[in-house]
Amino acid sequence: MKQALMGARIFTGDGFIDNQALIINGSEIFALLENDNVVQAYPDAEIVQLNGGILAPGFIDLQVNGGGGAFFTNDTSVSALQTMLDGHRPTGTTGMLPTLISDTRDTHQAGVKAVSDALKQKMAGVLGIHIEGPFFDMDKRGAHNAKYIREIEGEDLDWLTHIGDAKVMLTLAPEHAKPGQIRQLVEAGVIVCAGHTNAHYEEVVQAVEEGLSGFTHLYNAMRPQTGREPGVVGAALDTDTTWCGIICDNHHVHPASVRTAINAKPKGKVYLVTDAMSTVGSVQKSFTIYGEEIFEKDGALVNAEGRLAGSAIGMIDAVRITHQDVGLGLDECLRMASLYPAEYLQLHNQLGRIEQNYRADLVHFTDDFSVTATWVAGDFKQH
């Protein structure tokens, strides 16, 4: 059964179009055509009236620690992944990389198995996995538990380079990788990012030459830029081939710093992430990691020491803040939430655009950034 989505302004990934309907056929986008031609062209299509607002490609979040009350590192199960998807879907997220924080190798391997099982079960919202840690710099570990921080060992390389078909993003501190280790990971298909790192500029450049391609939550938990030492931030902004994820929640990064990054990088190389924890999509406002309570305070998540410990936003919030507070055009904000992360995962031939034969991952939201409906591989849900 075809559906005709009508009545909203449509953002295709390239730009906005008006007075057109989007036809979806099962799990795929089928056509765009003038509203007046819908009934004649597709008389049997189910008409879905959206009554204004914007219909856009569904949001893709490459750093999601938890949601809906589930925290992935604490519960490495397929059911926890579904809970996270359900928790984030009302914020417009239709695809994600569930994220593991620093923990034991056994925990990380269990998380990878859960994601592999979810993919086998055709859980469309799971796009792969993000393993954040434990190969970090101790001084930049943030809320990650010190007892898990360690160097990369041969056994780590063995299993990380043989995960299989799942998209794998690994965040590490490049100064703690031995020469050749990053290249080995990248050649096996792992997307390697710098994060929780105190590396000097030259060390990051060397890692980029080995294939490191991204920076996790730019500005946070990394050596800052100064005039004499560009640091990790300077390397991130100076390398045209690399990608930067950024948390736009008005807590992790100042709007001026977001603008600086966007102006410094080639268009399309900065994408939005939430770094969300289990409170998103849940009534609970605190949870436990490493036996320590993390609680929401003034819209941020902090531990007992007052350190930031992930965010309390969904992707629609990141889009709104980037548009209203950073001052970026809505079209670019939407690309940062969908097209650009799809490109980084090399899934841009099926996600991130409203285009024929693309997967029907969609979000509809009102002019005041309230999500009213989502589609994941054509599966429709009102919010």
N, C-alpha and C positions, 0 to 999 in steps of 0.2 A: 504493500500500500504506500503510495506516494503521499507526502505531506507538503503543503504549500504554506510557508511561513510568510505572513503578510503584515503590513502596517508599521514596520520598524524601519529606521534608517539602517542601511547595511554597510558595515565596514569589511571590505574584502581582504585586507592585508596590504593593498596598494592605496586605497582611498575610500571615501564614502560615496554611496549611491542612494538615490531617493526614488520612491515610486516604483520599486521593483519587488518582486517576490522571490524567495529562495525555495526551490523544489529539492527535497531530499527523498531518496529512494532507499529504504532500508538503512544501511549503515553508511551510505555514501551521499555526497552532494551530487545532485543530478543536473540542475540548471538554474540560471537566473533569467527572469523575463519580466516584462512590463506587467504591472498589476492587472491592467484591463484585459490581458490575454490569457490569464490563468485558467479561467473556467472553460474557455474554448479549447485551449491546448491540453488541459489535464482535467477533464470533467469528473473523473473518479477520485481526484486527489482530496485528502482531508484538509480543510482550510483551518489554519491556526492563526487567529488574529492576535497580534502582539501589542496593538494599541500604543504606538509610539515607542520611544526609547531607541536603543541601539542593539543590533544583532551583529556579533563579531565572532571571529574564531575563538574557540575555547582557550582558556589560559593554561599555560604549561609552567609548572613550578619545579625547578631543578634542585630544590633544597627544602625538604619537608621532613622534619623529625617526628612529627606526630599530628594528631587531629582527632576530633570527635571523642576525646577521652583516652585514646590509645597513644602510647609512646613506643615507637618501633624498636628501639634498642632494648627496652624492657620486655617487649612482647613480639618476638620474631616469628609471627604466625601469619598465615594467609588471611585469617579472620581480622587480625589487627590492620592489615593493609586495606581491607574493605571498609573498616571503621574509619580509617584515615581519609579514604576517598569520599565517603559519605559526609565526613565532617567538613571537608574543603569544598565540596561541590556547590554548596550555597554561596560561596564566595567567587564562583566562576571558574574554578580549577577543574579542567576535564582530563588533564594528564599530569603525572608527577614522577619525580624520582624519590621514592621513599629513602630516607637518609639515616644511616647508622652513625652514632657518635663513637668516640674512642672507647673501646672495650676489649674483651678477650678475642683471640682469633676464632674460638669456638662460636662466640656470639655473632661475629661477623659472617662466618660461614653459614650459620643457621639463618641469618637474614637474607643472604644470597639465595639459599635454598627456597625460602618463602617466596621471594620475588620470582624465581624460576618456576615454581609451582603455580603462582598467580598467572604468569604468562602462558603456561600450558593450559590453564583453565580459561583463557581468553578474557582475563580481567582487564578490560580495555584501558582503564585509567592509569594502570601501572606501565610506565615506559622503560623501566630499568631500575638501577639502584645507585645511590650516591653513598660512598664509604668515606666518611669525614674523620680521618684519624686512623690509627693512633700515632702516625709517624710525624710528630709535631716537635716544635721547639718548646721546651719546658716553660720558658718565660712568656711565651705567647699562647699558652694553652687555653686561656679564658676559663670557661666553666667546665672544660674537660678534666676528668680526674687524673691527677699526676701519676697515680700508680699504674695507669695503662699506657702512658707515653713511652715510646721506645723506638729503636732503630728498625729499619727494614731488614728482615732476615731472609735467608734463602727459601725457607718454607713459605713465607709470605709471597714471594715472587712466584713460586711454583703454583699456588692455588689462584692467585690473582690473575695470572696469565692463562688460566684454563677454566674460566667461569662458563664459557659457552656463548650462546646467542644474545644474552641480555646486555643492554647498554650499561656500561659500568663507568661511573665517574669516581675518581679517587682524589681526595684532597690531602696533600702532604706538605711538609716543610722541605723545600728543595735542598737547603744546606745540610740536611741530615740524610740525603740520599747519596750513595756512592756513585762515582762516575759510571755511566752506562745503565744504571737501574731504571731511570726514567725512560730512556730509549727502549729498554726491554719491555716495559709496561705498555708504552705507546704502540710498539710494533705488534703487540698482542691485542690491540684494539681498545685498551683502557684510555679513557679521557682523563689526563692528569692535570690537576689544578694546584696552584700554590695557595696555602692558607695556614693560619696559625704558625707564622714563620717570622724569624728575625734575620732573614737572609739579607746580604748586601746586594746592591744593584748588579754587580758582576756575576754573582752566584745565580741570580734569577735569569740573567741573559744566557748563561751557560745552560741552564735547565730548559729554556725556550729552544735553544739549539738542539737539545735532545728530544724535543717534542712536547714539552709542557705547553699547554694551550690556553689555560684559563686561570682566573683568580677568584677565590671563594670569598664571598661577602667583602668586597673591596673596601679598604680603609680599616676594617675591623680585624684585630688580632694579627697585624702585620707591621713590619718596620715602616714608619712613616717617611715621607719625602722631606728632605731639607735641601738647602742650596748646595752643600758639599757632598751629601750622600743621598742620591735619589731613592735609595731603599727599595722595598718591594712595591710600594705605591708608585714611585717614579718609574720603575720598570714596567709596571702594569699599564701606565698611561703612555709610555714611550714606545711600546712594541705594538705595531699596527696589526700583527697577525693574531693577537691574543684576545680572549673574551673576558669580560668582567661581569660577575653577578653582583648585584647591589641590593641592600635591604632599605627600601624607602618607607620607613615607619616613623620618621621624625625623632627617633631615639638613637638608632645606630649611626646614621650619617646625616649631617646638616644639608639642607637643600642646596646651599652654595657649593658644597663639595660634590653633590650629585651632578650639578650643572658643569662643574670643572671636568669631571670624568667624561661626561657626554660630549663636551666640546673638544676634549683632547683625543678621544678615540675615533677611528673611522665609524661612519654610520653603520649601525647594526651589530656592534661589538659589545654593547652594554645591555644586559637583560635584567629583568626584575626577578627577585626571589623573595620568599617570605622568611625562611629559616624558622618556620612555625613549629610550635610545640603542641602538646596534646590539648591545650585549652581552646584552640580554635575549633569552632563548631561544637563546643561542649559547654555545659553550664558550670563545670568546675573551673575555678580560677587559681588552682595550685595543683602541683603534682610532684612526684619524687623521682629524682635520678641520682644514682650512686648513693642511695639512702639519704639524700639531702632534699629538703623541700625547696621547690622553686615556686615563686608566687608572682602574680600579676600586680604591678604597682604603677599607677599613672600611665597605663597603656603599654607598659613594657614588662618583660619577664626578668626577674633578678633572683640571684641566690642570696644566702645569708650574708655574704660579704658585700652585697650590692652590685656584684658583677652582672652585666647583661648575660642572659642565658637563653638566647633565642628570642623570637618575636611573638606578638599576640595578634598579628594581622593575617588576613586572607589576601588573595591576589587582587580582588576588586579594590581593597583598601590601598594596596601599593599603586595601582593604576590611578586612583583618585588623588593620592598624595603627590604623585609625580606630576599630574596635570595641574592641580590647584596650588600646591606649595612650591614645587620645583619650577613650574611655569612652562612645562613642555606641552606641545600640541597633543591633543587627545589621540590623533592618528599614530604618532610616534610612541606614546605610552602603551597603546594597544599592541604595537609591534614588539615592544620590549617585553610584553607579557605573553606573547604567543609565537610570532614569526621568528624572532631572534633566538629564543631557546630551542625552537624546532630546528633551526639552521645549525645551532651548535651540536645538537644530537644527530645531525644529518638525517632528520625525519621531515625535512621541509618539502619533500615531494608528496607527502600525505597529510601533514598537519601544518597549522599556522596560517592557512589561507582559506577563504571561501572561494572555491574553484571546482570545476567539474572533476569528478572522480576522486577528490580529496575525501578523507574520512569526515563524517558529519559530527565533528566535535565543535560545539557552538555554545555561546553564552548570550543571553539577552538581559540587558539591564536598563534601568530607567535613567532619565537625565540627571537624577541626583545619586547615581551609582548604587542603586539597590538591585541586586540580581533577582530576576523574576523566574527565569527558566534556564535550564542547561540541557544539552544533548551530548551524550558520549557514545560514539559510534552509532548515532541515530536514536539511541535510547533517550526518551524525553522525560524530564522531571521538572515539575513546577516547584518554586521555592517561595 
